[in-house]
Amino acid sequence: MPWNKNDYPDSMKNLDKDVRGKAIEIANALLEEGYEDGKAIPIAIDRAKKSVGND
């Protein structure tokens, strides 16, 4: 299920708005590549934090 700025995993709720947006974008891309939710979410959060600079 693709996520958006109003519907996203609970694990993203405490992220900065910019980081969360990037994480949602990355997670959706990973889902399209065939990743399961449980793997896509932590990977997306980690990549988004590094991308936005809030590591």
C-alpha positions, 0 to 999 in steps of 0.5 A: 500500500503506497503511503502519503503525507496523511497516511504513513506508518506509525514509525514515521510519525515523530520524524521531522516533516521534511524527513518524513516526506522523503522517507515516504517517497523512498518507502514507496519506491522500495515497495515498487521494487518488491520490498516488504513493508517491514524492510522498506520502512526502516531502510527508507527512514535511514536513507531519508535522515541521511538525505535531508541531513538529520542523521 
